[in-house]
Amino acid sequence: MNQEVDKVEPAIDKSNEVKKDRNLIYIALRFIGDNAKTVLIVTYGLGATVQVFRLGAIDPEPFLKFV
């Protein structure tokens, strides 16, 4: 056998490797993409909570005199 053939390393496909980018925007977008349902639930939950508190702060007395 030829010894050069034995020394040949197998070709490694590097097309599937993930970029090791430390950019904050890239990390945030990756997190949002991977956890889209959780991000939407938390966002809608916070918005609904804020809305309930703001509606609760309205003084109902001016509206009761028309009843």
SULDA-V903050 format. One record per residue. N is the residue number from 0. SS is DSSP state (a for helix, b for strand, c for the rest). PHI is phi as a letter, one per 30 degrees, with the letter a starting at -180 (none if undefined). D_FIRST is the distance of its C-alpha to the first C-alpha in Angstrom with 2 decimals. Layout:
N:SS:PHI:D_FIRST, N:SS:PHI:D_FIRST
//
This chain:
0:c:none:0.00, 1:c:d:3.71, 2:a:d:6.28, 3:a:d:8.84, 4:a:d:8.02, 5:a:d:8.58, 6:c:d:11.76, 7:c:d:13.29, 8:c:d:16.46, 9:c:d:18.06, 10:c:d:21.01, 11:c:c:24.29, 12:c:d:27.32, 13:c:c:30.21, 14:c:d:32.81, 15:c:c:34.17, 16:c:d:34.85, 17:c:d:38.56, 18:c:d:40.18, 19:c:c:41.35, 20:c:d:44.59, 21:c:c:47.48, 22:c:d:50.15, 23:a:d:53.08, 24:a:d:53.74, 25:a:d:50.16, 26:a:d:50.36, 27:a:d:53.80, 28:a:d:52.81, 29:a:d:49.71, 30:a:d:51.96, 31:a:d:54.53, 32:a:d:51.96, 33:a:d:50.48, 34:c:b:53.95, 35:a:d:56.10, 36:a:d:58.28, 37:a:d:59.04, 38:a:d:59.90, 39:a:d:62.24, 40:a:d:63.95, 41:a:d:64.57, 42:a:d:65.83, 43:a:d:68.20, 44:a:d:69.37, 45:a:d:70.29, 46:a:d:72.06, 47:a:d:74.05, 48:a:d:75.03, 49:a:d:76.30, 50:a:d:78.23, 51:a:d:79.90, 52:a:d:81.02, 53:a:d:82.42, 54:a:d:84.27, 55:a:d:85.61, 56:c:d:87.02, 57:c:d:89.26, 58:c:d:92.87, 59:c:d:94.14, 60:a:e:97.83, 61:a:d:98.38, 62:a:d:97.03, 63:a:d:99.23, 64:c:d:102.53, 65:c:c:101.83, 66:c:d:101.41
//
